[in-house]
Amino acid sequence: MTHAFTLEVSGIDPTRPNYVDPLYEAGCNDALIVVRDGVVFLDFEREAPSFDDAVKSAERDVIIAGGRVVRVRCCP
């Protein structure tokens, strides 16, 4: 099952060159990365058995990339 959600992330500096590389290398290649007013958002469509599993695995990937999840937003 595919689950759609957005993570607001801190600890990733969008002003640095190639800032997306650690995110993709950590497994966030199923996310659209958006920067709005200097804040990084990851729009996911992640396959997992449950919504919670999808969010937990995405959060784990963000941590591996050196970031921290500030907020989770569900998509309808």
For each residue, the residues with C-beta under 8 A, 3 or more apart:
1: 47 48 49 50
2: 45 46 47
3: 44 45 46 47 48 50 51 54 55
4: 43 44 45 74 75
5: 44 46 51 54 55 58 72 73 74 75
6: 41 42 43 44 72 73 75
7: 31 41 42 44 55 58 59 62 69 71 72 73
8: 39 40 41 69 70 71 72 73
9: 12 40 41 42 62 67 68 69 70
10: 39 40 67 68 70
11: 66 67 68
12: 9 19 22 23 40 62 65 66 67
13: 16 19
14: 19 35 38 40
15: 19 38
16: 13 19
17:
18: 21
19: 12 13 14 15 16 22 23
20: 23 24 33
21: 18 24 25
22: 12 19 25 26 65 66
23: 12 19 20 26 28 31 33 42 61 62 65 67
24: 20 21 27 28 29
25: 21 22 65
26: 22 23 61 62 64 65
27: 24 57 61 64
28: 23 24 31 33 42 44 58 61 62 65
29: 24
30: 44 45 46 47
31: 7 23 28 42 43 44 46 58
32: 42 43
33: 20 23 28 40 41 42 43
34: 40 41 42 43
35: 14 38 39 40 41
36: 39 41
37:
38: 14 15 35
39: 8 10 35 36
40: 8 9 10 12 14 33 34 35 67
41: 6 7 8 9 33 34 35 36
42: 6 7 9 23 28 31 32 33 34 58 62
43: 4 6 31 32 33 34 75
44: 3 4 5 6 7 28 30 31 54 58
45: 2 3 4 30
46: 2 3 5 30 31 54 57 58
47: 1 2 3 30 54
48: 1 3 51 53 54 57
49: 1 53
50: 1 3 53 54
51: 3 5 48 54 55 74
52: 55 56
53: 48 49 50 56 57
54: 3 5 44 46 47 48 50 51 57 58
55: 3 5 7 51 52 58 59 72
56: 52 53 59 60
57: 27 46 48 53 54 60 61
58: 5 7 28 31 42 44 46 54 55 61 62
59: 7 55 56 62 63 69
60: 56 57 63 64
61: 23 26 27 28 57 58 64 65
62: 7 9 12 23 26 28 42 58 59 65 67 68 69
63: 59 60 66 67 68 69
64: 26 27 60 61
65: 12 22 23 25 26 28 61 62
66: 11 12 22 63
67: 9 10 11 12 23 40 62 63
68: 9 10 11 62 63
69: 7 8 9 59 62 63 72
70: 8 9 10
71: 7 8
72: 5 6 7 8 55 69
73: 5 6 7 8
74: 4 5 51
75: 4 5 6 43
76:
